[in-house]
Amino acid sequence: MQVLEAIYNRRSIRKFTQEDVNREDVRRILDSGRWAPSGLNNQPWRFLVLAPEDARKGRLEECTKYSHIVRAANVLLAVFLDRKSKYHHEKDCQGAGACVQNMLLAAHALGLGAVWLGEIINQESLVHQVLGTDPEQLELMAVVALGHPDQKGSSRRRELQELMLEDF
């Protein structure tokens, strides 16, 4: 799949079939995330995978108003920043965003559906309790819900001219 084609055609998928996601596909998605750019190449992201049989997956539903998406997803990918690996908060958060975008594009290229759950960071302390992760060590950036799509995504974008601060 060509990069521009993937960028233009990828959509957030919030409904999934019951079909299992291949473990190798999950590895490829995570591997795509780790190739994102980061300041000083510090690669501060850390991942936690919740497979369908993981009991924490059900409890994670309580951490977001998008519980139906968490419930429907076959796999959840929690993305954190390792506080000890960070060197500049904003740049590291930008790197985590690039990491998540790489994972979303990889999922799309593999024929899977995914959505970036950012709202869940509002419940970060509860997420750490549910996942058994250390908030002193890790900062929650996002959870990616992943599965085989059971919907066709749709989206609308503003015209480029509306986003320009000056004519180009």
Buried (B, 14 or more C-beta within 10 A) or exposed (E): EEEEEBEEBBBBBBBBEEEEBEEEBBEBBBEBBEEBEBBEEBBBBBBBBBEEEBEBBEBBBEBBEBEEBBEBBBBBBBBBBBBEBBEEEEBBBBBBBBBBBBBBBBBBBBEBBBBBBBEBBEBBEBBBEBBEBEBEBBBBBBBBBBBBBBEEBEEEEEEEEEEEEEEE
